[in-house]
Amino acid sequence: MQASIDVVTFYDEHPINLQEILSRAVASGLSVDSLTAADLWTWDQDHYGGLAAVDAMAETLQISEATQVIDLCSGLGGPARYLATTHGCRVHGVDLNQTRVDGATELTRRVNLSDLVTFSQADVCKLPMADNRFDCAISQEAFLHIEDRESLLAQCHRVLSSGGKLGFTDWTAGAGLSDEHRLRFANTFAASRIVSVDEYETLLQEAGFRVDSVTDLSELWQDILKDRLRMFRSLEDETVKRFGQSRHDTYISNYEFFVERIASADLGGARIIATAQ
Ligand SMILES: C[S@@+](CC[C@H](N)C(=O)[O-])C[C@H]1O[C@@H](n2cnc3c(N)ncnc32)[C@H](O)[C@@H]1O
């Protein structure tokens, strides 16, 4: 679905950004010159459910020190740094947005993880990596932005070794999700395609994956998203300073609409684990 806001602009004006993370670190008494990865964990996870969500993914995917991980749509790199810190694995993050890639690289350098965690700019539908390069691909709350889900999954399959695992969490369409809702999400969140769990299963199988598990997160997300809405409201001063009052107000009213759709089950969420065949 053609959106009136493009995804790069959406994240260039996002309340969670490099400067906001560093200023929250300073406000809590930390020095930005001597940060550890753990210092950032409260602020650098731009998905639903924070570290527990990454733990659940890592456990299901059996990530270990030897696993070569690609984080698709890695944003500011919070999950990549957390996985490298807790499991000792190498993680390469890919994001379309150069500002996000620069922010992720900067935060990773500041916490001395650049040996294990790297980032590059690319569209995940056209990954420049070699075939069979990774054991595991992860992604959190990002595929909703990608209309060409067929190319995305084909690329995931290509860069994974045979038997490699794909684990992702994403928005899923509920029975009540109308065309009007979809249009609003496209125009406000750059959510260009929202698919149901059944559609995801078909898309994955057509791309050469075996679906191992589907975990419905819809109920869990209800409270998590109410908390995130409170968090975004609390960022008003920072957001207004950077992007203006109108951006803050619009973001909050769009987020309220999103939380309502989740509460009414028009929209849901799932964690899906699949194996490249
Ligand atoms: C909600 S953020 C998720 C960040 C990260 N996964 C996390 O949990 O902190 C979604 C990210 O997807 C990226 N993105 C959207 N479309 C993309 C594409 N086609 N290729 C690569 N990255 C994309 C955006 O730039 C944004 O950084």
The ligand as an SDF file (V2000), in Angstrom:
LIG
                    3D

 27 29  0  0  0  0  0  0  0  0999 V2000
   10.7320   -0.3740   14.9500 C   0  0  0  0  0  0  0  0  0  0  0  0
   12.3070   -0.1690   14.2230 S   0  0  0  0  0  0  0  0  0  0  0  0
   13.0110   -1.6420   14.8880 C   0  0  0  0  0  0  0  0  0  0  0  0
   14.3910   -1.4530   15.4050 C   0  0  0  0  0  0  0  0  0  0  0  0
   15.0310   -2.6530   16.0740 C   0  0  0  0  0  0  0  0  0  0  0  0
   14.5680   -3.9100   15.5030 N   0  0  0  0  0  0  0  0  0  0  0  0
   14.8020   -2.6760   17.5700 C   0  0  0  0  0  0  0  0  0  0  0  0
   14.1030   -3.5820   18.0180 O   0  0  0  0  0  0  0  0  0  0  0  0
   15.3230   -1.8130   18.2920 O   0  0  0  0  0  0  0  0  0  0  0  0
   12.0830   -0.5950   12.5130 C   0  0  0  0  0  0  0  0  0  0  0  0
   13.3120   -0.3650   11.6240 C   0  0  0  0  0  0  0  0  0  0  0  0
   13.0690   -0.9280   10.3300 O   0  0  0  0  0  0  0  0  0  0  0  0
   13.8290   -0.1770    9.3890 C   0  0  0  0  0  0  0  0  0  0  0  0
   13.3720   -0.4990    8.0230 N   0  0  0  0  0  0  0  0  0  0  0  0
   12.1480   -0.2720    7.5000 C   0  0  0  0  0  0  0  0  0  0  0  0
   12.0970   -0.7200    6.2240 N   0  0  0  0  0  0  0  0  0  0  0  0
   13.3090   -1.2530    5.9460 C   0  0  0  0  0  0  0  0  0  0  0  0
   13.8750   -1.8840    4.7970 C   0  0  0  0  0  0  0  0  0  0  0  0
   13.1660   -2.0630    3.6650 N   0  0  0  0  0  0  0  0  0  0  0  0
   15.1540   -2.3320    4.8570 N   0  0  0  0  0  0  0  0  0  0  0  0
   15.8860   -2.1590    6.0000 C   0  0  0  0  0  0  0  0  0  0  0  0
   15.4030   -1.5570    7.1180 N   0  0  0  0  0  0  0  0  0  0  0  0
   14.1290   -1.1180    7.0980 C   0  0  0  0  0  0  0  0  0  0  0  0
   13.5750    1.2420    9.8280 C   0  0  0  0  0  0  0  0  0  0  0  0
   14.4960    2.1520    9.2620 O   0  0  0  0  0  0  0  0  0  0  0  0
   13.6610    1.1020   11.3730 C   0  0  0  0  0  0  0  0  0  0  0  0
   14.9500    1.3920   11.8200 O   0  0  0  0  0  0  0  0  0  0  0  0
  1  2  1  0
  2  3  1  0
  2 10  1  0
  3  4  1  0
  4  5  1  0
  5  6  1  0
  5  7  1  0
  7  8  2  0
  7  9  1  0
 10 11  1  0
 11 12  1  0
 11 26  1  0
 12 13  1  0
 13 14  1  0
 13 24  1  0
 14 15  1  0
 14 23  1  0
 15 16  2  0
 16 17  1  0
 17 18  1  0
 17 23  2  0
 18 19  1  0
 18 20  2  0
 20 21  1  0
 21 22  2  0
 22 23  1  0
 24 25  1  0
 24 26  1  0
 26 27  1  0
M  CHG  2   2   1   9  -1
M  END
$$$$
